[in-house]
Amino acid sequence: GTYPGDNTRDGHFANVRSKGLGSQHLLSLPREHGNSASGTFGYLGGRLTIPGTGVSLLVPHGAIPQGKFYEMYLVLNKAESALLPSEGTQTVLSPAVTCGPTGLLLCRPVVLTIPHCADVASSDWIYQLKTQSHQGNWEEVVTLDEETLNTPCYCQLEAKSCHVLLDQLGTYVFVGESYSRSAIKRLQLAIFAPTVCTSLEYSLKVYCLEDTPDALKVTSPCEAGMGCFCFPKLLELVARCCLEIMRLLLSSSTGPSFCRHYMGGSAAGGWVFSLLYVGSALVPGLHFSPKSCGCKNSTELKTGWVAPLKSAARACELCLGPYAFKIPLSIRQKICNSLDAPNSRGNDWRLLAQKLSMDRYLNYFATKASPTGVLLDLWEAQHQDDGDLNTLASALEEMGKSEMLVVMATEGDC
């Protein structure tokens, strides 16, 4: 139950192993450099991030019993090793992420954030969170908008990510099922070029990937001897060629079959462009070698194109205690004390959920000891990048909770 060198007064721990996955229960997990992270957490909580992937785990203050310390981890699973679910017209919208270890006693939900590639502006998706059992089978955890009192989690869907409140750690993936041809799945182009070119022929390798940050991390290591370069006019030409080819394939009799097998976003196959210098002009010639990816409903997907490669800024992998949160603990406790108890005026935690657009299924929060606290945990996960307290202050002001604004102004940086 103890960890050597702890300093709970200052809210951080000495000798924390943030890089190595040294615990015995981690040894059997497949992992590659840059696709996993771990750290030791105590009562004060913290945040664990796999940099450049959009994947993170928020461990709220009080989620771990006082006096206990857990080594927790995140692993980004490659599609081919995770045996991603594929049923009927469902398609995978996110990476498969393992957070663990399983079986931990948690006093309040943690928040797992995973990126997705669905166009949420299109209402023609049925979203589902699935988990992988010990036998390797994928099982439904929740279908969004079909929650019941027995649903063990809550999903907050945003434009490019999904925040999941979890009481049980494990392996999770976000999937979607389209019920019309207007459901949209975002894709991106990844274009690689050789670092050295010794002839007049210049070859570029082009991948059609799901539009999530992790897709590039999985692809890049496969490109030995190739790098990413920014040649705007050249990449624009390649992107235009790809788009026209995809349009032809989608409109032809064989196109849907090709797309069904290729557009899932695997790094195994790719298109190779040969570009010949003829005078001052570039003449592209296309060669492609698609490989099966098992994307069931790709014929219903519209595409968005992104070139050149995106670059992700490296984030802090492990942040512990108060440094991991945007809302100071003293302010957080005062907000919870003010809003947890329902009142006749209605300006309690339920109105806060409405103001923060977290009111899709209020019964989930109603079952918690501090509904306001869980809402604020979700807010922390949403705003981990910007940390802008103004959105929270505006919600409280609209609720008529001016006394909370005074607290925020005097005790924290708003």
C-alpha positions as CSV (number, residue, x, y, z in Angstrom):
1,G,0.0,0.0,0.0
2,T,3.0,2.4,0.2
3,Y,5.5,3.7,-2.3
4,P,9.0,4.7,-1.2
5,G,9.8,8.4,-1.4
6,D,6.2,9.7,-1.5
7,N,5.4,13.3,-0.7
8,T,1.7,13.7,-0.6
9,R,1.9,17.2,0.9
10,D,3.5,18.5,-2.3
11,G,1.3,16.4,-4.5
12,H,4.0,14.5,-6.4
13,F,6.1,11.3,-5.9
14,A,9.8,10.7,-6.1
15,N,11.3,7.9,-8.2
16,V,8.2,7.4,-10.3
17,R,8.8,5.2,-13.3
18,S,7.0,7.0,-16.1
19,K,8.8,5.3,-19.0
20,G,9.4,1.7,-18.2
21,L,6.6,-0.8,-17.8
22,G,8.3,-2.7,-15.1
23,S,5.5,-4.3,-13.2
24,Q,5.1,-8.1,-13.5
25,H,1.6,-7.8,-14.9
26,L,2.9,-5.7,-17.8
27,L,5.6,-8.1,-19.0
28,S,3.2,-10.0,-21.3
29,L,1.8,-7.0,-23.0
30,P,2.9,-6.2,-26.6
31,R,4.4,-2.7,-26.7
32,E,6.6,-0.6,-28.9
33,H,8.4,2.6,-28.3
34,G,6.0,5.5,-28.3
35,N,2.9,3.3,-28.1
36,S,2.7,2.9,-24.3
37,A,3.1,4.8,-21.1
38,S,2.9,4.0,-17.4
39,G,3.2,5.6,-14.0
40,T,2.5,5.1,-10.3
41,F,-0.6,6.9,-9.0
42,G,-1.9,7.5,-5.5
43,Y,-4.8,9.2,-3.8
44,L,-4.0,12.6,-5.4
45,G,-4.5,11.1,-8.9
46,G,-3.0,12.5,-12.1
47,R,-2.9,12.1,-15.9
48,L,-1.2,9.5,-18.2
49,T,-0.7,10.3,-21.9
50,I,0.7,8.5,-24.9
51,P,2.2,11.6,-26.7
52,G,1.1,12.3,-30.2
53,T,-1.8,9.8,-30.2
54,G,-4.7,11.7,-28.6
55,V,-4.9,8.8,-26.0
56,S,-4.9,9.7,-22.3
57,L,-6.1,8.5,-18.9
58,L,-7.3,10.9,-16.2
59,V,-7.1,9.5,-12.7
60,P,-9.2,11.9,-10.6
61,H,-8.3,13.0,-7.1
62,G,-9.8,10.3,-4.7
63,A,-10.1,7.6,-7.4
64,I,-7.5,5.5,-5.7
65,P,-8.0,4.7,-2.0
66,Q,-6.0,6.7,0.4
67,G,-2.7,5.0,1.3
68,K,-2.7,2.9,-1.9
69,F,-0.4,3.3,-4.9
70,Y,-1.1,1.6,-8.3
71,E,1.1,1.3,-11.3
72,M,-1.2,2.0,-14.2
73,Y,-0.5,1.9,-17.9
74,L,-1.8,2.7,-21.3
75,V,-1.0,0.6,-24.4
76,L,-2.0,1.5,-28.0
77,N,-2.8,-1.8,-29.8
78,K,-2.1,-2.2,-33.5
79,A,-5.1,-3.3,-35.5
80,E,-3.6,-6.6,-36.6
81,S,-2.7,-7.6,-33.0
82,A,-5.9,-6.4,-31.4
83,L,-8.3,-8.4,-33.5
84,L,-10.6,-5.5,-33.9
85,P,-14.4,-6.2,-33.9
86,S,-16.1,-6.6,-37.2
87,E,-19.8,-7.3,-37.3
88,G,-22.3,-6.7,-40.0
89,T,-22.0,-3.1,-41.2
90,Q,-20.0,-1.9,-38.2
91,T,-16.7,-0.2,-38.7
92,V,-13.9,0.7,-36.3
93,L,-13.7,4.4,-35.5
94,S,-10.8,4.5,-33.0
95,P,-7.6,2.7,-32.0
96,A,-8.0,-0.2,-29.6
97,V,-6.6,1.0,-26.2
98,T,-5.7,-1.0,-23.2
99,C,-5.7,0.7,-19.8
100,G,-4.8,-1.3,-16.8
101,P,-4.2,-3.3,-14.8
102,T,-7.7,-4.8,-14.7
103,G,-9.4,-5.6,-11.4
104,L,-8.2,-2.4,-9.6
105,L,-10.5,-1.1,-6.8
106,L,-11.4,2.4,-7.9
107,C,-13.4,4.8,-5.7
108,R,-14.6,6.9,-8.6
109,P,-14.5,6.7,-12.4
110,V,-11.4,7.4,-14.4
111,V,-11.7,9.1,-17.8
112,L,-10.2,7.4,-20.8
113,T,-9.8,9.7,-23.9
114,I,-9.5,8.1,-27.3
115,P,-9.5,9.8,-30.7
116,H,-12.1,8.8,-33.4
117,C,-12.6,9.4,-37.1
118,A,-16.3,9.7,-37.4
119,D,-17.9,12.9,-38.7
120,V,-20.2,13.6,-35.7
121,A,-22.0,16.3,-37.7
122,S,-23.5,13.4,-39.7
123,S,-26.3,12.0,-37.5
124,D,-26.4,8.7,-39.4
125,W,-24.2,6.8,-37.0
126,I,-25.0,4.4,-34.3
127,Y,-22.1,4.6,-31.9
128,Q,-20.9,1.8,-29.6
129,L,-18.2,1.2,-27.1
130,K,-16.8,-2.4,-27.0
131,T,-14.4,-4.1,-24.7
132,Q,-12.2,-7.2,-25.2
133,S,-12.8,-10.1,-22.9
134,H,-10.0,-12.4,-21.5
135,Q,-10.9,-14.9,-24.2
136,G,-10.3,-12.2,-26.9
137,N,-13.9,-11.7,-27.9
138,W,-15.3,-8.2,-28.3
139,E,-18.4,-7.4,-26.2
140,E,-20.7,-4.4,-26.2
141,V,-20.4,-2.1,-23.2
142,V,-22.8,0.6,-24.3
143,T,-24.7,1.8,-27.3
144,L,-24.9,5.6,-27.1
145,D,-28.4,7.0,-26.4
146,E,-29.5,3.5,-25.2
147,E,-28.0,3.7,-21.7
148,T,-29.8,2.2,-18.7
149,L,-29.2,2.2,-15.0
150,N,-27.1,-0.9,-15.5
151,T,-24.8,0.7,-18.0
152,P,-21.3,0.7,-16.4
153,C,-19.9,3.8,-18.2
154,Y,-20.6,7.1,-19.8
155,C,-19.4,8.3,-23.2
156,Q,-19.0,12.0,-24.0
157,L,-18.6,12.3,-27.7
158,E,-16.8,15.2,-29.3
159,A,-15.8,16.2,-32.8
160,K,-12.6,14.2,-32.8
161,S,-12.4,12.3,-29.5
162,C,-14.5,10.3,-27.1
163,H,-14.1,10.7,-23.3
164,V,-15.2,7.5,-21.4
165,L,-16.0,7.5,-17.7
166,L,-14.9,4.0,-16.5
167,D,-15.2,2.1,-13.3
168,Q,-13.3,-0.9,-14.8
169,L,-10.0,-0.8,-16.7
170,G,-9.5,-3.0,-19.7
171,T,-9.2,-2.9,-23.5
172,Y,-11.7,-0.6,-25.3
173,V,-12.5,0.5,-28.9
174,F,-15.1,2.8,-30.4
175,V,-17.1,1.5,-33.3
176,G,-19.9,2.8,-35.5
177,E,-22.7,1.4,-37.6
178,S,-24.1,3.5,-40.4
179,Y,-27.8,3.3,-41.2
180,S,-27.7,5.4,-44.3
181,R,-25.3,6.3,-47.1
182,S,-24.6,9.7,-45.6
183,A,-22.6,8.5,-42.6
184,I,-19.1,9.9,-42.9
185,K,-15.8,8.5,-41.8
186,R,-12.8,10.9,-42.0
187,L,-9.7,9.7,-43.8
188,Q,-6.3,11.3,-44.4
189,L,-3.4,10.9,-46.8
190,A,0.0,10.0,-45.5
191,I,2.7,10.7,-48.1
192,F,6.3,9.4,-47.6
193,A,9.3,10.2,-49.7
194,P,12.8,8.6,-49.8
195,T,15.5,10.6,-47.9
196,V,17.9,10.1,-50.8
197,C,17.1,10.2,-54.5
198,T,19.9,9.2,-57.0
199,S,17.9,9.2,-60.2
200,L,15.5,11.3,-62.2
201,E,12.6,9.1,-60.9
202,Y,11.2,10.1,-57.5
203,S,8.8,7.7,-55.8
204,L,6.3,8.7,-53.2
205,K,4.4,6.2,-51.0
206,V,0.9,7.2,-50.2
207,Y,-1.4,5.7,-47.6
208,C,-5.1,6.3,-47.0
209,L,-5.5,6.2,-43.3
210,E,-8.1,6.9,-40.7
211,D,-8.0,10.5,-39.5
212,T,-6.7,9.9,-36.0
213,P,-3.3,10.9,-34.7
214,D,-2.3,7.3,-33.9
215,A,-2.6,6.2,-37.5
216,L,0.5,8.0,-38.5
217,K,2.5,6.6,-35.5
218,V,1.6,3.1,-36.6
219,T,2.5,3.8,-40.2
220,S,5.8,5.7,-39.9
221,P,8.0,3.0,-38.5
222,C,7.2,0.8,-41.5
223,E,8.8,3.3,-43.9
224,A,12.5,2.4,-43.5
225,G,14.6,4.9,-45.4
226,M,11.7,7.2,-46.1
227,G,10.9,10.5,-44.5
228,C,8.2,13.1,-44.5
229,F,9.0,16.3,-46.5
230,C,6.9,19.4,-47.2
231,F,6.7,20.0,-50.9
232,P,3.3,21.8,-51.0
233,K,2.8,21.8,-54.8
234,L,4.0,18.2,-55.2
235,L,1.8,16.9,-52.4
236,E,-1.1,18.9,-53.7
237,L,-0.6,17.2,-57.0
238,V,-0.4,13.7,-55.4
239,A,-3.5,14.4,-53.3
240,R,-5.5,15.5,-56.4
241,C,-4.5,12.4,-58.2
242,C,-5.5,10.2,-55.3
243,L,-8.9,11.9,-55.0
244,E,-9.6,11.5,-58.7
245,I,-8.7,7.8,-58.6
246,M,-10.8,7.2,-55.5
247,R,-13.8,8.9,-57.2
248,L,-13.3,6.7,-60.3
249,L,-13.1,3.6,-58.1
250,L,-16.2,4.5,-56.1
251,S,-18.2,5.2,-59.2
252,S,-17.1,2.0,-61.1
253,S,-18.6,-1.4,-60.8
254,T,-15.4,-2.8,-59.1
255,G,-14.8,0.3,-57.0
256,P,-16.9,-0.6,-53.9
257,S,-15.3,-4.0,-53.7
258,F,-11.8,-2.4,-53.8
259,C,-12.7,0.2,-51.2
260,R,-14.4,-2.3,-49.0
261,H,-11.0,-4.2,-48.7
262,Y,-8.7,-1.3,-48.7
263,M,-9.9,1.9,-47.1
264,G,-9.7,0.6,-43.5
265,G,-6.4,2.4,-42.9
266,S,-3.8,-0.4,-42.7
267,A,-0.2,0.4,-43.0
268,A,0.4,-2.9,-44.8
269,G,-0.5,-1.7,-48.3
270,G,-0.1,1.6,-50.1
271,W,0.0,3.5,-53.3
272,V,3.4,4.1,-54.9
273,F,3.6,7.2,-57.1
274,S,6.5,7.5,-59.6
275,L,7.2,11.0,-60.5
276,L,9.4,11.7,-63.6
277,Y,11.1,15.0,-64.2
278,V,10.4,16.0,-67.8
279,G,11.9,19.4,-68.3
280,S,10.5,21.6,-65.6
281,A,7.3,19.5,-65.3
282,L,6.4,16.5,-63.0
283,V,4.5,13.6,-64.7
284,P,3.0,11.2,-62.2
285,G,2.5,7.5,-62.8
286,L,0.4,5.6,-60.3
287,H,1.1,2.0,-59.0
288,F,-1.0,0.7,-56.1
289,S,-0.9,-2.5,-54.1
290,P,-4.0,-2.7,-51.8
291,K,-4.2,-5.2,-49.1
292,S,-7.2,-6.4,-47.2
293,C,-8.1,-4.5,-44.0
294,G,-11.6,-5.8,-43.3
295,C,-13.5,-2.4,-43.3
296,K,-17.1,-3.6,-43.7
297,N,-19.0,-0.5,-44.7
298,S,-16.4,1.6,-46.6
299,T,-18.7,1.9,-49.6
300,E,-20.8,4.2,-47.4
301,L,-17.9,6.5,-46.4
302,K,-17.1,9.9,-47.8
303,T,-13.5,11.0,-47.5
304,G,-11.6,14.0,-46.4
305,W,-8.0,14.5,-47.5
306,V,-5.1,15.8,-45.5
307,A,-1.6,16.4,-46.9
308,P,1.2,16.6,-46.0
309,L,1.7,14.6,-42.9
310,K,0.6,16.1,-39.7
311,S,3.1,16.5,-36.9
312,A,2.1,16.2,-33.3
313,A,3.8,18.2,-30.5
314,R,5.1,16.0,-27.8
315,A,3.1,16.2,-24.6
316,C,3.9,15.4,-21.0
317,E,3.6,11.6,-20.6
318,L,3.0,11.6,-16.9
319,C,1.6,14.4,-14.6
320,L,0.8,13.7,-11.0
321,G,-1.2,15.3,-8.2
322,P,-2.5,18.9,-8.4
323,Y,-0.3,19.6,-11.4
324,A,-2.5,17.3,-13.6
325,F,-5.7,19.3,-13.1
326,K,-6.9,22.7,-14.2
327,I,-9.3,23.3,-11.4
328,P,-7.6,23.8,-8.0
329,L,-8.8,21.3,-5.4
330,S,-10.2,24.0,-3.0
331,I,-12.3,25.5,-5.8
332,R,-13.5,22.1,-6.9
333,Q,-14.6,21.2,-3.4
334,K,-16.6,24.4,-3.0
335,I,-18.3,23.9,-6.4
336,C,-19.3,20.4,-5.4
337,N,-20.6,21.5,-2.0
338,S,-22.7,24.2,-3.8
339,L,-24.2,22.0,-6.6
340,D,-24.4,18.4,-5.4
341,A,-27.6,18.7,-3.4
342,P,-30.7,19.1,-5.7
343,N,-32.7,22.2,-5.1
344,S,-36.1,23.5,-6.1
345,R,-34.7,26.3,-8.2
346,G,-33.0,23.7,-10.4
347,N,-29.6,25.4,-10.4
348,D,-27.7,22.4,-9.2
349,W,-25.5,19.8,-10.8
350,R,-28.2,19.0,-13.3
351,L,-28.2,22.5,-14.7
352,L,-24.4,22.4,-14.8
353,A,-24.5,19.2,-16.9
354,Q,-26.9,21.0,-19.3
355,K,-24.7,24.1,-19.5
356,L,-21.6,21.9,-20.2
357,S,-23.5,19.7,-22.7
358,M,-23.0,16.6,-20.6
359,D,-26.7,15.9,-20.0
360,R,-27.3,13.1,-22.5
361,Y,-27.9,10.6,-19.7
362,L,-28.2,12.3,-16.3
363,N,-29.0,9.1,-14.4
364,Y,-25.4,8.0,-14.7
365,F,-24.3,11.0,-12.7
366,A,-27.2,10.8,-10.3
367,T,-25.9,7.4,-9.0
368,K,-22.6,8.9,-8.0
369,A,-21.7,10.2,-4.5
370,S,-20.8,13.6,-6.0
371,P,-22.4,14.1,-9.4
372,T,-20.8,17.5,-9.7
373,G,-17.3,16.0,-9.0
374,V,-17.8,13.5,-11.9
375,L,-18.9,16.2,-14.2
376,L,-15.8,18.2,-13.3
377,D,-13.6,15.2,-14.0
378,L,-15.2,15.0,-17.5
379,W,-14.6,18.7,-17.9
380,E,-10.9,18.2,-17.0
381,A,-10.6,15.5,-19.7
382,Q,-12.2,17.7,-22.3
383,H,-10.0,20.7,-21.5
384,Q,-6.7,19.0,-20.9
385,D,-5.1,20.9,-23.9
386,D,-6.5,24.4,-23.4
387,G,-7.3,24.4,-19.6
388,D,-9.6,27.4,-20.2
389,L,-11.6,28.0,-17.0
390,N,-13.7,30.6,-18.7
391,T,-16.1,28.0,-20.1
392,L,-16.7,26.8,-16.5
393,A,-17.0,30.3,-15.1
394,S,-19.5,31.2,-17.9
395,A,-21.6,28.2,-17.0
396,L,-21.7,29.0,-13.3
397,E,-22.5,32.7,-14.1
398,E,-25.5,31.6,-16.3
399,M,-26.7,29.4,-13.4
400,G,-26.7,32.4,-11.0
401,K,-23.8,31.0,-9.0
402,S,-22.0,34.4,-8.6
403,E,-20.5,33.3,-5.3
404,M,-18.6,30.6,-7.2
405,L,-17.1,33.2,-9.5
406,V,-15.8,35.1,-6.5
407,V,-14.2,31.9,-5.2
408,M,-12.6,31.3,-8.6
409,A,-11.3,34.8,-8.8
410,T,-9.8,34.9,-5.4
411,E,-8.5,31.3,-5.1
412,G,-7.5,30.4,-8.6
413,D,-6.4,31.8,-11.9
414,C,-9.5,32.2,-14.0
